[in-house]
Amino acid sequence: MPEEIKILIVDDHQLIIEGILSYLKDIPNLVIETTNSCDDALSKIKVALTEKPFQIMFTDLSFDNVSGNSRIDSGENLIKEIRKQKIPIQVGVITGHSETNRIFYVIQNLKPSAYLLKGKCNTNELNFAIQKMLGDETYYTHEIHQKLLKRALIEIQMDDVAIQILKELPNHPKISNLEGVIKKEDGSLLKIRSIENKLAKLRTDLQANNNTDLVLKAKELGILD
């Protein structure tokens, strides 16, 4: 690690900041600043560019205590603004959001160098994440990594017919009503037996107890909106 590592922590809950600071205090050579505001975070980062820049920023995604005068109302938009202005800083997320679709969106679109979960990170994990980020590598906490792997596996198994069935399922009280609605790649209609077989495989793949649970699992994985 460099002699001095400058880190900015952004979260609208001071208790969360204090908790993160309690973990970071045992890691040597850190210079840490904090803020509860995304607007203030961007200002601090830009001002520091002329003297000693921040190397790392950790931010939450959701900010509840946002005033009407705030220009940046979330950690996601803060990251977008940093990317837009091409500010050279490693960005990490420390959040309570563990929904697969939210994780997938953030990682795919914002490409944070780290994704950690509040209440589950500790000194060792933060130290490891900081080292990875300084080496221009990524670090996702184990739970996040597992969800991404599962999402990737499910996507490989998904085809157009499966997506059609999942989208149509909530609109029809009976499975038999799906016959005449679901189309194969060649445009021909899928018979009820084939639809039932496909549903059974989807329930197995997504570890769903029933069709209602199947739709909920698909939404949680971000397969359905």
N, C-alpha and C positions, 0 to 999 in steps of 0.2 A: 504493500500500500504506500501511497505518497506520505510525506511527513505530516501534512495537514489536509484533512478532507472536509470540505465545506458542504453542509447538508441543510436543505430547507424542508421543514415538515409543515404540511398544509392540512388542516382539519378544523371543522367548525365546532367541535366539542373539545373543550380544554382538558377534560379528564382523559380523553383518548390521547391527546398530545402528551400529557404527563405520563401516561402509561408507556408510550413509545420511548420517551426520554429516559424512563427508568431502565429500559433495556439497553439503550444506547450508551448510558453512562459508564458501562463496563468495557466499552470498546475504545481503545486509545486513539489519540490524534484526530478526534472529530471536533469540528467547529459547527455548532448547530444553531440555527435560527428557526423560529416558528411563527405561524400566522393562522388566524381563523378565517381569512378572506382570500378568495381566489384573485380578486383585483389587486390586493396588497402583495400577494405572492408573485404575480407577474411583474409588479413594480420593483420589488426587491431583487428579483432575478435580473432585470434589465439594468438597474442601478449598479449591481455588483459586477456587471460585465466590464465596466471601465476601471475597476480596481482588482479585486480578487473574486472571480466568478464562482458561483455554486457549481459543484461537480454533479450533485445528485439532488433531486427533489422527490419526496414521497408525498403523495396526495390521496385523500379519500375521493370517491366518485360523486356521492350525493352530498349536497350542502343544504341543510334545512333552514338555517338562520340567514337567509339571503334577503337583503333589503331591496326596495324598489329602485334604488340608485345603483345597484350592482350591475356592472357590465358583463362580468363572467359569473354565471350562476351555478356552475358545477365543476367538479374535477375533470370531467370529460372535456368540457369546453376549454378549461385551462390548458389541458394537454394539446388540444387542437390549436389553440392560439400560439403556444410555444412552437409547435411544428410549423405553423403558418409563418411565423417570424424567423424560422430557422435558427432558433437559439440553441447553442451547443450545451446541452445539459442532459444527463441521464435521468429518465423519468421512471419512477416506481409507483405502484398502486398499493396502498394499505387500506382495505375496505372490508365491510361486512357483507358485501354482495357476492354470493356464491352460486347464483343461478347460472346454469350452463349457458343459456342464450346471452345473458349479460356479459359473462366472461368471454364468450366467443366473439361478441361484437367488439368489446374493448381491445382484445388482443389482435383481432384481425384488422381493425380500423385505426387504432391508436398506437399499437405496437409498443407497449411499455416494456422496459427492460426487466421489470420485476412485478409480480402480482402476489401479494401476501394477504392473509385474512386477519382481521382484528380479533383479538382474544386468543389467537392460536399461534402467533409468532412469538419468538423469544430472542434473547441476546444472540444465541448461536446462529439462528436462522437469519436475523438481520445482518449480522457480521458476514455471513456467507453470501447473502444477497448483495451487500455493498461491494464485496470483493469481485463478484461476478460482473456487476454493473461497471465498476472501474476498469475491468478487463474487456469492456464492450461485449459482454455476453448476457444472456437472459437467465432469469431464475424465476420459476413459478413454484409456489408451495405445493406439497405433494397432492393435496386434495384438488387443487386447480389442474395440475398436470394430469391426474387420473380422469377428470371430467373432460379434458380436451382429447385425451386418447379415446375415451368412450364415444365422444361426439364424432371423431374422425372415423372410428370403426362403424358406427351407425350410418354415416354418410356413404361409406363404401357399399353398404348393404341396401341402401335405398335406391329405388328406381322410380320411374315416372308413375307406374301403376300404384306403387306403395304410397307415394305422395298424394295421388288422386283419392285413394281410399281414406287416408287420414284426414284430408280436407273435407271430404263429403260426409264422413261418419257422423259428425255432430248434427248434420242437417236431416238425418233420416232416422225415425224411431225404430224401424225394423231393418235388419241387414238385407232382407230380401228386396227392399226398395232400392238398393244400390245396383241391382241388376238392370242393365239398360242405361246406366250412367257412366260406369267405369270403362275406359277404352284402352285397348292394347296399342302398341306402337304402330301397328298397321291400320289402326282405325276401327277394327272390329270390337264388338262389345264383349266384356268379360262375363262369363256365366257365374251364377251364384256359388257353385261349388268351388270355383277358382278363387272367388272373392273370399270365401270362408277360409280356404287354405292359406291365402295370403295374410289374412287377419291373424290366424293362428301363429304363423311364423313371425309376424310383427310383434305379437304379444310376448313370444319367447325372446326375440331379439332385444326388446325394450324392457323385459322383465315386468310386464304389466299383468295385473290380476284379472282385468276384464277390459272391455272396449272403452269404457269411460276412463279408466286408469291409463289405457293406451294413449288416448288423446292428450291427457294431462302430461304424460311422460314425454310425448312428442313436442309439446309446447315448452316443457322445462328444458329440453335439449336444444330448443331453437329451431326444430324442424318445421314447426307450425308457428305462425304469428300469434 
